[in-house]
Amino acid sequence: MLGDWLGPKAAALETRGLTRRLRPRVAGEDLIDLAGNDYLGLTHDPRVIEAAADALRIWGTGSTASRLVSGTTSLHEELEDELAAYAGQESALLFSSGYLANLGVVTALGGPGTLLVSDEHVHASLIDAGRLARSRVEVVPHNDVDAMSKVLAERNEQYAVMLTESVFSVLSDEAPLADLAAAARAHDAVLLVDEAHGLGVTGDGHGSVHAAGQAGLDHVIVTMTLSKAMASQGGVVLGPAVLREHLINRSRPFIYDTALNPAACAAALAALRVLQSEPDRPAAIHRATAHLADAFDVPHPAGPVVSLPMPGPHQTVRAADLCRADGVRVGSFRPPSVPDNISRLRLTANAGLTSNDLDRAAEVIAAAVAQVY
Ligand SMILES: Cc1ncc(COP(=O)(O)O)c(C=O)c1O
């Protein structure tokens, strides 16, 4: 039954070069990694590993229950307080992932009385959040503040939330945050900014909202993931304390989900503390992206990602395979994971890469790209 149903769908994907395949990493492999999102290079930092191991010994292997039952530990609250202080926000609330943080906050603010206005390049988690929110959703052209304002001005709904990212996950360009926050204020709306790729990277690590002077405002909400620069897992919603209180009471992805693992909290907390004690780390990310961008003659990105457009999905996968065979892991992004339908190699920076690593990687990638064109 499922073979008849799903088989033709799988065949159609294969023909278009869009089949996704899991490629498990093996322990101890020696690749230059330009595919992972360990931006600050802290996933194997002994201080982060020790903190997670200590938490395992103290709290055990799981959080045992949802946050409102017995899943909240002192570590959860410590991490929330430190993240809020670092991002310049009044409060923070952890979720099990960045995906759930976006679902959790958008659905808790959504409903028929709330309009959602979304940048066309936002991450799938914000798109899915809009679908789940039972709100009218208007999608506007990328980074177009006037288009957002027009939709806000013409709405019938009492409330409105604008959805954007600070640095976008594929093109790594930046949103005009000060203008968006001003538009939100002018139209009595709320601005939600996903800083998944901003935390630890932009604004000297504090994120783009902080750098733009828009942190701590009563109409600006930030979401983040702990799975990238924070070398862990989990997500967080940051904003006014009244929002945190609302989410605790009304956000289903918060209420009905087992709390984030204490070891993940401890790892993120340790990574955040390393970042604060070594504030030069974000600059190393930007040096690495500049190095890669120069090697391929593309503009320096605002965020931690260098994207190289490819002629099509088949060539993208083939080039990534060739790179891996030659010791370099790169991301191969194809529709629907690219905002403009253009398949690309996605290279992510890591503060731990040396310039020799980056030279070697650039050489391997250039050879692979030349081979598939
Ligand atoms: C922009 C953006 N938002 C949200 C997420 C989801 O975060 P998580 O992986 O923690 O679920 C990601 C990527 O994973 C992302 O790139």
The ligand as an SDF file (V2000), in Angstrom:
LIG
                    3D

 16 16  0  0  0  0  0  0  0  0999 V2000
   16.6680   30.5380   11.0640 C   0  0  0  0  0  0  0  0  0  0  0  0
   16.4420   29.2940   11.8290 C   0  0  0  0  0  0  0  0  0  0  0  0
   15.4550   29.2520   12.7470 N   0  0  0  0  0  0  0  0  0  0  0  0
   15.2040   28.1420   13.4510 C   0  0  0  0  0  0  0  0  0  0  0  0
   15.9530   27.0090   13.2790 C   0  0  0  0  0  0  0  0  0  0  0  0
   15.5940   25.7900   14.0810 C   0  0  0  0  0  0  0  0  0  0  0  0
   16.4300   25.6430   15.1770 O   0  0  0  0  0  0  0  0  0  0  0  0
   16.6270   24.2050   15.8240 P   0  0  0  0  0  0  0  0  0  0  0  0
   17.5580   23.4600   14.9460 O   0  0  0  0  0  0  0  0  0  0  0  0
   17.1830   24.4720   17.1690 O   0  0  0  0  0  0  0  0  0  0  0  0
   15.2950   23.5520   15.8790 O   0  0  0  0  0  0  0  0  0  0  0  0
   17.0010   27.0060   12.3480 C   0  0  0  0  0  0  0  0  0  0  0  0
   17.8670   25.8560   12.0700 C   0  0  0  0  0  0  0  0  0  0  0  0
   17.9950   24.8620   12.5370 O   0  0  0  0  0  0  0  0  0  0  0  0
   17.2490   28.1730   11.5990 C   0  0  0  0  0  0  0  0  0  0  0  0
   18.2220   28.2000   10.6850 O   0  0  0  0  0  0  0  0  0  0  0  0
  1  2  1  0
  2  3  1  0
  2 15  2  0
  3  4  2  0
  4  5  1  0
  5  6  1  0
  5 12  2  0
  6  7  1  0
  7  8  1  0
  8  9  2  0
  8 10  1  0
  8 11  1  0
 12 13  1  0
 12 15  1  0
 13 14  2  0
 15 16  1  0
M  END
$$$$
